[in-house]
């Protein structure tokens, strides 16, 4: 069930109405049944996979809490094996098997293991990581084991963030299912406005940009460097609007009922360096890797070479988390390289800035960071390694030819899949988006509107809804991060 569908609109209205009408002690059951229905709207049989991991982690949590010594660790390991095992089979088996076959073929041998015709369950990586965070927190003593199996199942299955996060920690979410939230007008309208903003980013901006991006990236050999660059920049904003749009709708839907989910994005393209970017982008995942992998590897409490290796390992695994393709691994490796290079040259760059104050040039650091991030997105979006390397190479090697055509007054734009109106509109929407982000960083827009008379506020709300209906691309496009 897609957030940008009429099916979800009807589902949300019914479930939310029943939630406030239901007795407090029955609400968990209503939300659990609704979440099961929500997930089964995709592929019904895969609810059994979730049921398996839920039971394993529910039992493991209790035994981890009550066991002593090495037995506690054994139960944690059993839980990790079960969760990672499911992830490995459905997400990585064919990838690993294909690469193993390639190595055997090089040695003149054949691989007896067959490829499996299996469909990746929607959002598998998200709810797997949420389950893992629970057992690790119980093991570390930061969270008491949940005895109510229904409440624990709801923690994993909670429909707003089930498919694409935010990846919540048990300390933040579990206790909220026991708290009573009455209907609060300000909170409900705040949640609905956040949902509308997320829907705007998805159907008005992301899905419009996707038309051009898909056209160019599906046939990159047919386009010059200017078109490839435009498609890359458009994808940079497409993936942000698509994913942050989902997060906004998830957080907003939960807020309507009273639940507080963590913020997942914080204006990432305003970052001054890659380290800051990862503090602002997919915050729930980056903090997950920091707390459960990076720190476990030793973090920065080791020698400098080992510290750099720890960072690189984390980003490589982060890339692999996103998908069982070498393009994702390279995307993660690029970000690891960016961060390590930044750390290794920090003193050298500071010395240069003392003589030539590049850091005083307005927006230079933001534009530089944006360029590096956008370049890495090429490998994230490309259909394969060949296409990715072709685009990365021809972004630069084709520039002289484009410049020559421009000087000779020859056309440099091919058919990019968008009409002239939609192309210009797309650029204006990107400018509008970044203006909103900048304005929000200076003064709270919501508080500003709240002070206005009700007829002005409602006029703006109706205008915003009209813009969504009039300019939205309603093709029921799946959210990008559903595939992870």
Protein Blocks (a to p, Z undefined) as FASTA:
>chain_A
ZZkbfklmmmmmmmmmmmmmpcfklmmmmmmmmmmmmmmmmmmmlmmmmmmmmmmmmmmm
mmmmmmgcjllmmmmmmmmmmmmmmmmmmmmmmmmmmmmmmmmmmnopacfbdcdddddd
ehklmmmmmmmmmmmmmmnopaccdfblklmmmmmmomklmmnopaddfklmmmmmmpcc
dddfklmmmmmmmmmmmmmmmmmmmmmmmmmmmmmmmmmmlpcfklmmmmmmmmmmmmmm
mmmmmmmmmmmmmmmnopacddfbehkllcfbfklmmmmgokllmmmmmmmmmmmnnpjm
bcfklmmmmmmmmmmmmmmmnoccfklmmmmmmmmmmmmmmmmmmmmmmmmmmmmcfklp
ghklmmmmmmmmmmmmmmmmpmbfklmmmmmmmmmmmmmmmmmmmmnopafbdcehiafk
lmmmmmmmmmmmmmmmmmmmmocfklmmmmpcfklmmmmmmmmmmmmmmmpccehpacfk
lmZZ
